Every structure is written in structure tokens, then in C-alpha cells.
């Protein structure tokens, strides 16, 4: 039981790192909108591998952060 909790926390830390790194990369690198979208899609695929069946959680928690980063980067409102 405790091992399961520790493993879940480890996966969550890994996902948070990947999300934060990816958002920072999108904001700071000279990449196209299409490249940025591919990064977001890749992070989402990885999140679903780490947490199968939790696609809705990704859409609620992380998608808005990515959307804000994309809007700031590509001047959309």
C-alpha cells in the first residue's frame, strides 16, 4: 500500500517536471505553433501512459496551462 502511494507520487513528480519543462521550452524557444502543439500532444500521451484512464484530469489540470503558454507565445486571446 505504502509502496503504491510512493510510486504514484514519483509518477506525479515526473509528470509535473515534464509539464513545467515543456511549458518553459515552448515559451523560450523559437518554435512554430505546430511544433508547440506536437509537444503538448506528446506530454499528454506520456501523462496517459503514466496514469491510464486519467485523460480528463490532464485536460482539467494541465491543458489550461499549456493553452495560456500557447496564447502568450503566439499572441492569441
Beta strands, then each sheet from edge to edge (+ up, - down):
end
